[in-house]
Amino acid sequence: MKRYTCLPQGILDKHYSEQQLFDILYQASLFEGKLLFIGRLLERAASLAPNNVALMYKEQTISYHDLYARAVALSKLLQARGVQKKDRVLLFWENAIEFYVAYFAVLQLGAVIAPLNVFLTEAEVVHIIADAQPRLMIVSDELFERIKNSALPPLVRLSDFPAASGCATADMTEAAALRSLPSQKARINEGRAPSDEQEITDFKITDLEPEEMAALLYTSGTTGFPKGVMTSSKNAMTNVLQGIARLKLGLEHGERLLGILPLFHSFAQFVCIWGAFFTCSTVIVVPRIERRYLLEGLKKQPTMFLGVPALYGLLLLLRRINLDSIKYFVSGGDALQDKICAGFELLYRRKICSGYGLTETSPLISAQLEDEAVSAATVGKLVVGIQAEVRDENGKPLPQGQIGELWVKGDNIMLGYYNAPEATDAVLKNGWFNTGDNVYFDSENRLVIAGRVKDVIASKGIKIYPQEIENVIMSHPQVIRVGVIGREEKSVGQVPVAYVQVREITPTLETELQELCSSRLAPYKIPRAFICVTDGLPITATGKVDKKRLNNIQK
């Protein structure tokens, strides 16, 4: 295998600035003078640390060397079935070792990987097939049942996967796997040849240029059918380096990341694929966000926990489970409410750090890691290498402290939307990307999120930001989840209406919510109606309230 550059030993002992750390990481990410193609991340890890545990999944573990061997075997099969450079390949698979095998098998051929949301409807999958025009589709047996009656491209199923060979760690016990995690020094200076090296030496990775599309990441489709975000290796690797420089992700030996978020999501790929494999860390792969799987994953002693607000809400419901092995917790993917932050700190005596980003920004833009008393809407300073402007509706920059639309610029910004030039032109202008979020910068230059631009409610010419109202309603002890949207009224235009999921509906509940809002909000912000339900509100794959479906709920 090719020789790759190791990360310097004791990098955290030097107390580098974030910019200095980014520059050091950047040098380690170069391959033959170019930014590393993400399709080489697995081979790089297998070269630098072949015996490191790459994945822990249920009772299985697998080393980087053996994972690479399996990915190479599948690459050869895909190649035999006609997959060529720049072809699109859809991956429709749950969180599992096979997801990783397929993910890199595709990339290693220079093809474009398109992981699909496992919660998509049949109609949404059919839409993506028509949009992406894939060479083939890799699909799990369970998910195949959902789409088997549709017109599908050529398929690769689990029965087609080459049999695993030489996976010495695949049957290792969990305790043995934990003991086998080498020190940083040991894994860097390892370098002995794997026993089945001959099996993989005749395979050559097909590289894409850093600026070419490597991944096609379809958004959740909260405003319609999913759009394909074209992500290059330059986008992904730049953001990985930005994230590591801020989060110190994987820079200590024995790092174990809890991979509970769905792997098709950009946040999960950023952390549990690109970032983890660049630092040769271990990912504890959790099948899905369920109580039993979460508890099983925590028993494997993760050191870092990255999740969405709904996941932290689940931790609050579980109450006082052992989280001692975890150094810090980061939340992203949706607005984090003060109620969850305060409850988590009260129950576990730990702080949740807020991060912010979008699929289009690969995804990280900012992160608030400091132990400061700030609102949950404060998501910290920008990571190194990102420029930002807050602009009004006419595109004019606004002074610090004023709310406007956030525009960002940097090497992590997507190439554009696939097959959608008009949609791309609407958000990308001269290298600047319109996030679609209303924000402001506080006196310490920290980014504060006010909510999505499309969610803003216009009432008599005044803007109402639903996130502010939602945060207040969430403070009620009965409330589990809330979504506030605008409803048209002839006399005033839009008025706020709150859809509230509660534990129990009591005779005084609506009055209590009304009084709570009256005590903390201006009169024009108080919802005109509270639609309270005990059934769950419609949500997206990452636990966001799906606001486009709220009007379907009957009181």
N, C-alpha and C positions, 0 to 999 in steps of 0.2 A: 504493500500500500504506500501511497504518497506520504512524504514527511510533512507534518504540520507543525505550526508554532505553538508551544505550550504557553499557558498563562504563567507569569512570573511567580515564584514562590514568595510567600509572606507579603502578598500585595496589600493586604489590609493593615499590616504593621507600619507601613510608610506614611499613613495619614495623608494620602494624596487628596487634592481637591477633586471635585466631581469632574471638572474639565481635564485634569491631569489623568485621572483614572480612565476616562473615556479614550484619551489619546493612546494610553498603553494598551487598552483592550482592542483598539482599532488596529494596531500593529499586529496583534496576535490573530486578528481575523482575516489577514491578507493571505491569499493563496495564489502563488505565481504572479504577484504584483497587483492582484485585483481583490476586491471585497469577496469574501467566500460565497460561493453558490450554496443556497440552503440545502440543495440535494447532496452536498458533501458533509453535512453535519454529522450524520451517523458514521460514515467512514472515518471522519476525523476523530470522533470519540473512540471508535474501535481501534484506531491506530495509537492514540495517546494512552488509552486506559482500557485495554481489551477485557480485563477481568473485573472492572467496576460493574456493580449491579446497575443496569439501565432501568429496568422496570420491575415493579412488584405488583402483581395482579392476583387477587384472591390468595390461593396457596402457591402460586407460581412466582418464580423470579427468573430473570434472564439477563445475561451479561451483555455488554456492548458488542463484544466480538460475535456472540451467537445471534444477537438481533440483526447484526449486519449480514451475517451468513444467510439468515432466513430472507432478508430483504433482497439480497442478490439473487437468490434462487427464484423469488417471485418476479424480479426484474427480467430474468431470462425468459420466464413463461410469458410475461406481457409482451416482451420483444417478439417472441415466436408468434404471438397473436396479432402482430401488426402495429403495436404502439411505437410511434416514432417521435422524434424531437418536435416539441411545440404542440403535440396533440393534447386535447383536453381529456382527462380521465376523471370521472365522478367517483367519489368514495362515500358510500352510504353505509356507515358502520357505527355501532355503539362504542363506548369506551372499552378498549380491550387491547391486548398485545397485538392482535391482528390489525388493528387500526394503524399502529406504528409500522408494522411490516409493509402494509400496502402503501402507506403514505410515502415512505422512502423508496419503495420499489418503483413507484411512478416517477418521482423526482429524479432518481438516478439514471433514468433514460432521457432526461432533458424534456420530459413531458410536463404538462401543467396539471397540478393536483387541485381538485375542486371538492373539498369535503362538504357534505350536505348536512343541514340541520336534520337530526333524526326525528324531530317532531313535525316535520312538514307533512301536509296533506298530500294525497295522491295527485291532486290538481297542481299543486305547487311544484312537485317533483317533475311532472310532465312539462310544466312551463320551463323549468331549468334545463331539462333535456333538449327542448326545442331551442333554447337560447344558446347553450354551450356547444351543441352539436358534438358530443364527446365521441372519441374513438371506441371507448367501452366504459362499462360501469362495474365497479367492485362493490358488491352488496352482501350484507349478512343474511343468513337464512330467515331470521325473524323479520327484518325490514323488507325482505323480498315479498313476504306475504301481503304487505300493504299495497304493493304496486304491481303485482303479478298480472293483473288484468289490463295493464296499460301497454302501449307500444314502447318497447325498451330497446336501447342499443345492445350490442353483444355484452354478455355478462361474465364476470368472474365471481364464483361463489366459493365458500369455504372448502368444499370438496375439491376445488381446483388447486388450492394452495399446495405447493410442494411440501412433502413431509419434512418436519423439523429434524435436522441432523446435527449431531455434535453439540446439542444444547446442554452442556454439563451442568449449568446452573438452573435449568428449567425445573428440575425436581428438587432443588435445594429447599430445605425447610426455611421458614421465615426467620427463625432465630439464627440459623447458620448464615443466611444472607446478610442479616444485620451485623454479625461478627465479621463478615468478609469485607465490609466496606473499608478500603485502604485509606491510609493517611494521604494528604495532599502530596507529600514528597514521594510516597510509594507509587501513587498512580501516575505521577509525571515521569518518574524514572523507570517505570515498568519496562516495556519494550521487548519482552520475550515473544517469540513467534507463536501464535496460536497453533494448536495441533492440526487443524484442518485448513491451514493457510492456502494449500493448493486449490481448495474448492472455490476460493474467491479471487485468486490472483489473475485468472483469465478473464475477469470482468472489468470493463472500463466504463467509468461514469461519463455520461454525456453532459457537458457543462452548458449552461445558459449564461449569457452575459449578465453582469450585475443589474443592468437597467431593463432586462427583458422580463415579461410576466412569468412568474414561477408558480404562483398560487392564485386561484380564482375563488374568492371568498364571498359567498352569497349572504347578503344581509338578511335580517330576520323578517323583513317585509311588513313592518308595522304600518307603512303608508301605502301598501299595495303589494303586488308580487315582488319577490326578492330581486335585488339588483346585484350583479356580479362585480365585486371590487377587485380590480387587477392589481396584484401585489408583486413587486419584484424582490429579488434577493437583496438589492440595495435598500429597499424599504424595510424589509424584515430585519436584516442584520444591523442596520443603523439603529433601529428601535431596540433591538436586543442589547446593543452596547449602551444605549442611553438608559435603558432599564437597569442593567447591571451596575452602571456607574451610580445610579440613584439608590437602588434597592440593595446593592451588594449581593445580588442573587448568585448563589453557587460559588462564592469566593472562599468559603471555609470548607475544610475537608468534611466528608460525610454528610453533605447536604442532602436532605430528602424532602422533596416537594409533594404536597398532597394534590394529586390530580383528580379533583372531584368535578370540576366544571366540564361540560360537554366538549370533547376535543375538536369538534367542528368549529367552535367559536374562536375568534381571533385572540381573545384574552388567554384562552387555554393554550393555543398554539404558541403564542408569545412566551408563556411561562414554561409550559410542560413539554414543548417540543424544541423550539428554536433556542430558548435560553438554557434549558436544562441540558441539552445535548452539547451546546457550545462549552459549558463548564464541566461536562462529564459527570453530572449529578444524577441522583436516583429519583425517579418519579414513582410515587405510589398511586397506581391507576385505580380509581374507584369507579365501578360500573355505572352508577347513576346516583343522583342526589336523593338518597333514602336513608332513613335512620340507621338501619342495620349495616349498610355499606359504609356509611360515615364512621360509625363506631369501629368497624373492622379496620378501616384505613388509619384511624387515630392510634390503634394498637401498634401499628408499625412505626410509631415514633417519628412523625414528620417534624421537620425543623422550620418549615415555612408554610403558611396557610394563606392562599389567595382565593378569594371567593366573591360572590355577589351578595347584596344585602339580604336577599331571601335566605341564603345559606346561614348567615349570622343570626337571622331570626330563628332558624331551626336549632342552632346551638343554644339559644336562650330557652327554647322549649325543653331541650334535653336537660338543662340545669346541672351545673357543677360536674361536668365530665373532666377527665384529666387532660389538660392541654399544656402540661409542664414542658414538654419537649420542644414546643413551638417558640421560636425567637420573636417573631412578630406576625401580625395579621394585616392583610391589605384587602380592601374592598374596591371593586370596580364594576363596570357594566351597567350601573343604574345609580340613581341618587340614594345616598345613605341617610336615613332619618336620624334625628337627634335621639329619639326614643331607643333605637337599637344601640347606638353608641353608648348612651348613658347606662342602659340595662346591662350591656356586655361588661362595661367597666365596673359596675356595681357587683355583678355576679361572679366575674372571673378575675377582677382586679387587673385587667389588661386593656390596652388601647387598640382600637381598630384604626388603621391608617387608611385614608381615602385616596384613591387614585382616579384618574380621569382620562378617557380616550375614546376613540371610535375605530371601527374596522378600517375606515378610510385612512387612519393615521398609524396603523400597523401594530398596536393600537395606542400606545402610551403617549400622553401629552404632559401630564403633571402628576405629582404624588406628594401628599402631605404626611411626612414621617415623623416630624418633630412632636415632642410631647407638650403640646400647647392647648390651652382651653379655647378652642375655636368651634364654630358650628360645623355640623356634618357636611354642609354645602361647600366648605372650604377645602379645596383639593390641592393646595400647595403651589409651589413655584414650578415653572416650566422646567422640563428636563433639558440638559445641555443640547444645543444645536437646533432648538426650535425658536422661531420668531413668532410673535403674536400681535394682533391689533384688535381692539374692540371698536366696531364700526356701527354707525346708525343705519337706518333703512336705505339711505342714499349712498352708502359706502364710505362715508366720511369718518375718519378716526375720532373717537370720543376721548375726553380727558379721563384720567384715573378716577375710579370710584363711580363712574356712570355705567349703567347697564346698556349693553348693546350686543350685537352678534359677534361671536368670536371667529376670527380668521387666523389661520396658522400657516407657517411655511417652514419647510425643512426636507431633508432627504428621506424622511419616513412617510411622506405623503404619497398616497396611492398614485398609480399611473392614470387611473380614470375608471369609469364604469364600462363594463364589457358590452359591446354592441349598443351603446347608449350615448352617442356623442352629444346630444342636446342636454341630457341629464348631467353629463360631465362638464359641459360648458357653463352650466348654471351654478356649479359650485367651485370650479377651478378657474382662476383668473390670474394670469401672469405668475404662476407658481404658488399663489395663495389659495388656500382651501377654506371654504365657508363651512364651519362645523354644524351650523344650524342650531347652535345653543346660545341662549342669552346668558351673559356672564358680566362680571366686573372684576377689576383688580383692586384689592384692598391696599391700605397704606404700607403694608409690608411686601407688596408685589405678589401676593398670593392670589391664585385664581379662585373665584367664588361663583358657583353655578346657580343661576336663577331658573333654569328650565329650558325645554326645547322651544324654539321659535314657533314651530307649528302648533304648539300647545297653548300659546299665549291667548288669553281671552280679552277681547276688545269690548269694553262696556262704556258707552257714552264717551268714546275717545280716550278712555283711560285703559292702560294695560294692566292686566291681572296675571300674575305668575302662579300657575297651579301648584308648583312645587312648594311654595311658601304655605299655601293652604293645607296641602297634604301633610306637611311636617307638623302642623298644629293638630290636625285631626288624629294623626298617629300617636299623639301623646296620651290619648284616652286609653285607659287600661283594657277596655273591651276590644279595641281595634286591632286587627291583624294586618290588613292591607287596605289601601285607599287609592282611588283614582279620581281626579277632578277634571272635568271637561266643560266646554262652553255649550250652552243651549240658546238657540235663537228665540228672542222675544221681540215682538213688533215695536213696542214702545221704546225699548232701551238698547236693542241690539243683543249682544251675547250676555248671558249671566252664568256664573259658576254653579255647577251641580256636582255633588259629591256622591260617588259610589263607594260604599264602605262595607268591607267584609269584617264581621264581628264574631266573637265567640258565642254570644247569646243576645237575642233581641229582647229588651225589657221595655215596659210601658213608657219609661222616662228617657229612653236612649236618645231619641232625636232632640229632645229638649236639652239634654246634657251636651250634645254635640253643638247645638246652636249657641248655648251659653259659653262653651269653651271657645268657640270661634269669636264670639262677641267680645270676650275678654282680651283677645290677643290680636285681632285683625280689625282693620278699618271696615266700616259698614259695607262698602261696595264690594269687599272681598268675601263676605260671608256667603256661603252657598245658599241658593234659593231653595234647594231641596237636598235631603240626605236619603239616598236609596240604600237602605241597610239590608244586608243578606248574610246568612250564615254559610251558604255555599261559597266556594272559592270564586273570586273574580277571574275573568279570563287573563292568562299571563302568557308571555313569550317563553322561549326556551331558557332564558337566563333570569326568569323570575320577575321581569317587568310587567306591570299592568298593561294589557293590550287595549289601549284606549279606543281604538277604532271599533272594538266589539262591545263597548260598554252600553251603547244605546240599545243593544238587544236584550239587556237585562230588564225584567219587569219587577216592579216593587211588590 
